[in-house]
Amino acid sequence: MNIFIVYAHAEPKSFNGALLQAAQDTLLTAGHAVVVSDLYAMPFDPVSDRRNFTAVKNAAYFKQQIEELNATEVGGFAPDVEAELRKMEACDLMIWQFPLWWFGLPGILKGWADRVFVMGRTYGGECFYENGVFKGKRALLSLTTGGPESAYRKGAWNGDIDAILRPVQRGILRFTGWGVLAPHIVYAPVRITPEERSAALAAWADRLRAISSEKPIDVGEY
Ligand SMILES: Cc1cc2nc3c(=O)[nH]c(=O)nc-3n(C[C@H](O)[C@H](O)[C@H](O)COP(=O)(O)OP(=O)(O)OC[C@H]3O[C@@H](n4cnc5c(N)ncnc54)[C@H](O)[C@@H]3O)c2cc1C
């Protein structure tokens, strides 16, 4: 498979960095091709505005989705957006590796999605959800939290982790047609023992060795 990993952590020695390394090592050993966008290292500009485009449809009033439709038609995306679009279009499986921030994506990854999931090329017309542009491809969120697993159940301190991830799993990935695999969550890597962290890295590698045969989950509705 062609596997595209979007990685959002500023510290290479972080646990997210270790999860990225484990994924790269495991997937390459298994014979997959792996492309990584290390957003902080690039550095990827997460601000979405006219910088997304080389073409201009309406110079008098900036409406992002109108410019996206136009850029789709004329090939008018800025090189950084175009490069990420091509990586997404070329992959069979996309993995996002990130720490949970404020019940959501770190800004750099949210900004990546804001700029790269463009109207026209990645959704629109009749192409949404099960008929989405990325139908047949799979995506997986791999994340860490600060809080323990017991805090992320329905009715618990922070609440249902599936509901917390739904805006991303449904609102971005499923909306554009991806088959969403079960999220891979390492809860509170800061609070667990070094042995438990090693076991978590091994469990991630084990899962990835069998990833070719995994089936998408139901991401739920509102
Ligand atoms: C702005 C912001 C918002 C946040 N919002 C939330 C929130 O909404 N909900 C929530 O739960 N949390 C939240 N957090 C906490 C955040 O999710 C966690 O701090 C983060 O997920 C921990 O992952 P990390 O990679 O940064 O861990 P790190 O702190 O980098 O790593 C944890 C430990 O793993 C060790 N380690 C690194 N590599 C290895 C290795 N190879 N083998 C073994 N051990 C290793 C490190 O040395 C360290 O001791 C927030 C944090 C910030 C900054």
Ligand as a Chemical Component Dictionary entry (heavy atoms), coordinates in Angstrom:
data_LIG
# 
_chem_comp.id                   LIG 
_chem_comp.type                 NON-POLYMER 
_chem_comp.pdbx_formal_charge   0 
_chem_comp.three_letter_code    LIG 
# 
loop_
_chem_comp_atom.comp_id 
_chem_comp_atom.atom_id 
_chem_comp_atom.alt_atom_id 
_chem_comp_atom.type_symbol 
_chem_comp_atom.charge 
_chem_comp_atom.model_Cartn_x 
_chem_comp_atom.model_Cartn_y 
_chem_comp_atom.model_Cartn_z 
_chem_comp_atom.pdbx_ordinal 
LIG C1  C1  C 0 -2.692 23.164 23.899 1  
LIG C2  C2  C 0 -2.914 21.819 24.543 2  
LIG C3  C3  C 0 -4.195 21.336 24.651 3  
LIG C4  C4  C 0 -4.420 20.072 25.203 4  
LIG N1  N1  N 0 -5.705 19.597 25.261 5  
LIG C5  C5  C 0 -5.920 18.370 25.758 6  
LIG C6  C6  C 0 -7.243 17.816 25.786 7  
LIG O1  O1  O 0 -8.208 18.413 25.324 8  
LIG N2  N2  N 0 -7.420 16.570 26.313 9  
LIG C7  C7  C 0 -6.379 15.854 26.841 10 
LIG O2  O2  O 0 -6.583 14.726 27.303 11 
LIG N3  N3  N 0 -5.105 16.347 26.812 12 
LIG C8  C8  C 0 -4.863 17.566 26.294 13 
LIG N4  N4  N 0 -3.579 18.040 26.223 14 
LIG C9  C9  C 0 -2.470 17.144 26.664 15 
LIG C10 C10 C 0 -1.840 16.445 25.450 16 
LIG O3  O3  O 0 -2.824 15.730 24.720 17 
LIG C11 C11 C 0 -0.746 15.458 25.921 18 
LIG O4  O4  O 0 0.249  16.204 26.604 19 
LIG C12 C12 C 0 -0.140 14.710 24.767 20 
LIG O5  O5  O 0 -1.105 13.928 24.117 21 
LIG C13 C13 C 0 0.984  13.793 25.233 22 
LIG O6  O6  O 0 1.681  13.278 24.107 23 
LIG P1  P1  P 0 3.193  13.718 23.801 24 
LIG O7  O7  O 0 3.671  13.014 22.603 25 
LIG O8  O8  O 0 3.324  15.199 23.820 26 
LIG O9  O9  O 0 3.878  13.108 25.109 27 
LIG P2  P2  P 0 5.340  13.408 25.704 28 
LIG O10 O10 O 0 5.175  14.256 26.920 29 
LIG O11 O11 O 0 6.280  13.850 24.641 30 
LIG O12 O12 O 0 5.796  11.943 26.092 31 
LIG C14 C14 C 0 5.345  11.242 27.234 32 
LIG C15 C15 C 0 6.482  10.421 27.766 33 
LIG O13 O13 O 0 6.889  9.442  26.788 34 
LIG C16 C16 C 0 8.294  9.377  26.762 35 
LIG N5  N5  N 0 8.792  8.786  25.521 36 
LIG C17 C17 C 0 9.144  9.405  24.369 37 
LIG N6  N6  N 0 9.612  8.507  23.479 38 
LIG C18 C18 C 0 9.533  7.300  24.076 39 
LIG C19 C19 C 0 9.880  5.992  23.650 40 
LIG N7  N7  N 0 10.398 5.732  22.454 41 
LIG N8  N8  N 0 9.666  4.973  24.509 42 
LIG C20 C20 C 0 9.140  5.206  25.742 43 
LIG N9  N9  N 0 8.810  6.433  26.201 44 
LIG C21 C21 C 0 9.019  7.467  25.374 45 
LIG C22 C22 C 0 8.699  10.814 26.969 46 
LIG O14 O14 O 0 10.041 10.922 27.348 47 
LIG C23 C23 C 0 7.751  11.243 28.070 48 
LIG O15 O15 O 0 8.223  10.885 29.322 49 
LIG C24 C24 C 0 -3.327 19.303 25.705 50 
LIG C25 C25 C 0 -2.027 19.831 25.622 51 
LIG C26 C26 C 0 -1.823 21.071 25.060 52 
LIG C27 C27 C 0 -0.415 21.615 24.981 53 
# 
loop_
_chem_comp_bond.comp_id 
_chem_comp_bond.atom_id_1 
_chem_comp_bond.atom_id_2 
_chem_comp_bond.value_order 
_chem_comp_bond.pdbx_ordinal 
LIG C1  C2  SING 1  
LIG C2  C3  SING 2  
LIG C2  C26 DOUB 3  
LIG C3  C4  DOUB 4  
LIG C4  N1  SING 5  
LIG C4  C24 SING 6  
LIG N1  C5  DOUB 7  
LIG C5  C6  SING 8  
LIG C5  C8  SING 9  
LIG C6  O1  DOUB 10 
LIG C6  N2  SING 11 
LIG N2  C7  SING 12 
LIG C7  O2  DOUB 13 
LIG C7  N3  SING 14 
LIG N3  C8  DOUB 15 
LIG C8  N4  SING 16 
LIG N4  C9  SING 17 
LIG N4  C24 SING 18 
LIG C9  C10 SING 19 
LIG C10 O3  SING 20 
LIG C10 C11 SING 21 
LIG C11 O4  SING 22 
LIG C11 C12 SING 23 
LIG C12 O5  SING 24 
LIG C12 C13 SING 25 
LIG C13 O6  SING 26 
LIG O6  P1  SING 27 
LIG P1  O7  DOUB 28 
LIG P1  O8  SING 29 
LIG P1  O9  SING 30 
LIG O9  P2  SING 31 
LIG P2  O10 DOUB 32 
LIG P2  O11 SING 33 
LIG P2  O12 SING 34 
LIG O12 C14 SING 35 
LIG C14 C15 SING 36 
LIG C15 O13 SING 37 
LIG C15 C23 SING 38 
LIG O13 C16 SING 39 
LIG C16 N5  SING 40 
LIG C16 C22 SING 41 
LIG N5  C17 SING 42 
LIG N5  C21 SING 43 
LIG C17 N6  DOUB 44 
LIG N6  C18 SING 45 
LIG C18 C19 SING 46 
LIG C18 C21 DOUB 47 
LIG C19 N7  SING 48 
LIG C19 N8  DOUB 49 
LIG N8  C20 SING 50 
LIG C20 N9  DOUB 51 
LIG N9  C21 SING 52 
LIG C22 O14 SING 53 
LIG C22 C23 SING 54 
LIG C23 O15 SING 55 
LIG C24 C25 DOUB 56 
LIG C25 C26 SING 57 
LIG C26 C27 SING 58 
# 
